[in-house]
Amino acid sequence: MWAVAPLLLLLLLPPLARLWRRRAARLEPAGRAVLITGCDSGFGHLLALRLHRLGFTVFAGCLYPDGEGARRLQREAAAGRLRVLRLDVTRARDVLAAKELVLSHMPERGFWGLVNNAGISTFGETGWLSMEKYEKFTDVNLLGSIRTTLAFLPLLRKYKGRIVFMSSIIAYFSLGNGTYSMTKAAIEKFCDALRLEMKKFGVRVCIIQPGNYARCTKIQPPISAEEIWNELSEEEKAVYNKEYVQERVNFFNSMLSKGSTNGNEVVDAMVDALTSPAPKARYMVAKLKEKALVFVCALFPTIVMDSILSYAQSKVKLA
Ligand SMILES: NC(=O)c1ccc[n+]([C@@H]2O[C@H](COP(=O)([O-])OP(=O)(O)OC[C@H]3O[C@@H](n4cnc5c(N)ncnc54)[C@H](OP(=O)(O)O)[C@@H]3O)[C@@H](O)[C@H]2O)c1
């Protein structure tokens, strides 16, 4: 009997923790400010509307404040608690201006949350992308989140707030988008350090790891093999061929077309991270198949994962 007790405890812990999390009192959003980056479309856009509806004071950072997404936010949240601001996370002066705006319109209960949501995605084997592209992806997906976090850290410490980062299950493996994968893996490590360091200040750091939701956001529209081929350098064209590129693109597009369509599942996790009395360090919002891939990747030797992922490789022979 005593031998099975630890096992029983292990099995019972997750449902008990879930029950406790559900029953514990939620945060009162009124009078609390949250800044979200990348609200022009996708999860950021949905989250801005949701948080506004819940009663938060929302600062919605948009890359294009005159664009359709920003205008829709302004229309739907005309009550005054949602402010659209220009925020390109690669520009330090935009980030500082965002901080000034938050400071000058701070609600009574202060600055509660920063959601580092802005991101861009790409496709291509390592040698296909130029150095400029690597710099751009790192600047938006990784340094952009760090830049914004550093600017708001003093406020978050002062009000014992929350920081939410958008990672991806792609942080664990790559399926033809190694650059994107690299930036998400780096964000995970940044958060691991930050989460521990912020604990003593009462600041909680949460990571959201969505699976494939490409069909319900603008992150990665279907790609064209023609465009990829035209962008290759002459040296790469001498090694690869059009048929190879086409096959890789077909695989990637077919994967994108199987993505989940309910972006609100991801937004639910973002809201939980901001409002739960006991937020999780990581929220994996993915299909069972995607979770199984992550599980294999995290627990088995690399050779197992490489064998599984080799099905994604092109069968076209290269000279
Ligand atoms: N959808 C998925 O399957 C999925 C899966 C895992 C993780 N994620 C992550 O979720 C986050 C949100 O993406 P999403 O899927 O909602 O895609 P999305 O619709 O493309 O949203 C990304 C937002 O970031 C904005 N943005 C791009 N560059 C920016 C910059 N330099 N500064 C500020 N904002 C910038 C985009 O603006 P514009 O629209 O004006 O370009 C857009 O509003 C990203 O971090 C993404 O990596 C998405």
The ligand as an SDF file (V2000), in Angstrom:
LIG
                    3D

 48 52  0  0  0  0  0  0  0  0999 V2000
   -0.2300   31.3810  -35.0930 N   0  0  0  0  0  0  0  0  0  0  0  0
    0.5300   30.3830  -34.6940 C   0  0  0  0  0  0  0  0  0  0  0  0
    0.4020   29.2480  -35.1810 O   0  0  0  0  0  0  0  0  0  0  0  0
    1.5510   30.6090  -33.6230 C   0  0  0  0  0  0  0  0  0  0  0  0
    2.1210   29.4880  -33.0280 C   0  0  0  0  0  0  0  0  0  0  0  0
    3.0700   29.6590  -32.0560 C   0  0  0  0  0  0  0  0  0  0  0  0
    3.4350   30.9280  -31.6520 C   0  0  0  0  0  0  0  0  0  0  0  0
    2.8810   32.0120  -32.2340 N   0  0  0  0  0  0  0  0  0  0  0  0
    3.3220   33.3330  -31.7880 C   0  0  0  0  0  0  0  0  0  0  0  0
    2.2160   34.1310  -31.4180 O   0  0  0  0  0  0  0  0  0  0  0  0
    2.5670   35.5100  -31.5290 C   0  0  0  0  0  0  0  0  0  0  0  0
    1.4650   36.2470  -32.2630 C   0  0  0  0  0  0  0  0  0  0  0  0
    1.4250   35.7910  -33.5990 O   0  0  0  0  0  0  0  0  0  0  0  0
    0.0790   35.5110  -34.4020 P   0  0  0  0  0  0  0  0  0  0  0  0
    0.0540   34.0890  -34.7100 O   0  0  0  0  0  0  0  0  0  0  0  0
   -1.0670   36.1600  -33.7400 O   0  0  0  0  0  0  0  0  0  0  0  0
    0.4510   36.2200  -35.8050 O   0  0  0  0  0  0  0  0  0  0  0  0
    0.0990   37.6240  -36.4240 P   0  0  0  0  0  0  0  0  0  0  0  0
   -1.3510   37.6850  -36.7370 O   0  0  0  0  0  0  0  0  0  0  0  0
    1.0310   37.8270  -37.5690 O   0  0  0  0  0  0  0  0  0  0  0  0
    0.4500   38.6420  -35.2530 O   0  0  0  0  0  0  0  0  0  0  0  0
    1.7510   39.0830  -35.0210 C   0  0  0  0  0  0  0  0  0  0  0  0
    1.6890   40.5660  -34.7840 C   0  0  0  0  0  0  0  0  0  0  0  0
    3.0140   41.0820  -34.5850 O   0  0  0  0  0  0  0  0  0  0  0  0
    3.1030   42.2930  -35.3360 C   0  0  0  0  0  0  0  0  0  0  0  0
    4.4950   42.6400  -35.6110 N   0  0  0  0  0  0  0  0  0  0  0  0
    5.3160   42.1760  -36.5910 C   0  0  0  0  0  0  0  0  0  0  0  0
    6.5060   42.7950  -36.5120 N   0  0  0  0  0  0  0  0  0  0  0  0
    6.4360   43.6630  -35.4760 C   0  0  0  0  0  0  0  0  0  0  0  0
    7.3210   44.6060  -34.9120 C   0  0  0  0  0  0  0  0  0  0  0  0
    8.5490   44.8130  -35.3960 N   0  0  0  0  0  0  0  0  0  0  0  0
    6.9020   45.3240  -33.8430 N   0  0  0  0  0  0  0  0  0  0  0  0
    5.6600   45.1560  -33.3480 C   0  0  0  0  0  0  0  0  0  0  0  0
    4.7620   44.3080  -33.8470 N   0  0  0  0  0  0  0  0  0  0  0  0
    5.1520   43.5750  -34.9050 C   0  0  0  0  0  0  0  0  0  0  0  0
    2.2950   42.0220  -36.5780 C   0  0  0  0  0  0  0  0  0  0  0  0
    1.9440   43.2430  -37.2080 O   0  0  0  0  0  0  0  0  0  0  0  0
    1.4800   43.2450  -38.7390 P   0  0  0  0  0  0  0  0  0  0  0  0
    0.2850   42.3300  -38.8130 O   0  0  0  0  0  0  0  0  0  0  0  0
    1.1250   44.6460  -38.9910 O   0  0  0  0  0  0  0  0  0  0  0  0
    2.6440   42.7470  -39.5160 O   0  0  0  0  0  0  0  0  0  0  0  0
    1.1030   41.3130  -35.9810 C   0  0  0  0  0  0  0  0  0  0  0  0
    0.1810   42.1990  -35.4620 O   0  0  0  0  0  0  0  0  0  0  0  0
    3.9140   35.5350  -32.2640 C   0  0  0  0  0  0  0  0  0  0  0  0
    4.9410   35.7540  -31.3210 O   0  0  0  0  0  0  0  0  0  0  0  0
    4.0290   34.1610  -32.8540 C   0  0  0  0  0  0  0  0  0  0  0  0
    5.3620   33.7550  -33.0270 O   0  0  0  0  0  0  0  0  0  0  0  0
    1.9420   31.8860  -33.2240 C   0  0  0  0  0  0  0  0  0  0  0  0
  1  2  1  0
  2  3  2  0
  2  4  1  0
  4  5  1  0
  4 48  2  0
  5  6  2  0
  6  7  1  0
  7  8  2  0
  8  9  1  0
  8 48  1  0
  9 10  1  0
  9 46  1  0
 10 11  1  0
 11 12  1  0
 11 44  1  0
 12 13  1  0
 13 14  1  0
 14 15  2  0
 14 16  1  0
 14 17  1  0
 17 18  1  0
 18 19  2  0
 18 20  1  0
 18 21  1  0
 21 22  1  0
 22 23  1  0
 23 24  1  0
 23 42  1  0
 24 25  1  0
 25 26  1  0
 25 36  1  0
 26 27  1  0
 26 35  1  0
 27 28  2  0
 28 29  1  0
 29 30  1  0
 29 35  2  0
 30 31  1  0
 30 32  2  0
 32 33  1  0
 33 34  2  0
 34 35  1  0
 36 37  1  0
 36 42  1  0
 37 38  1  0
 38 39  2  0
 38 40  1  0
 38 41  1  0
 42 43  1  0
 44 45  1  0
 44 46  1  0
 46 47  1  0
M  CHG  2   8   1  16  -1
M  END
$$$$
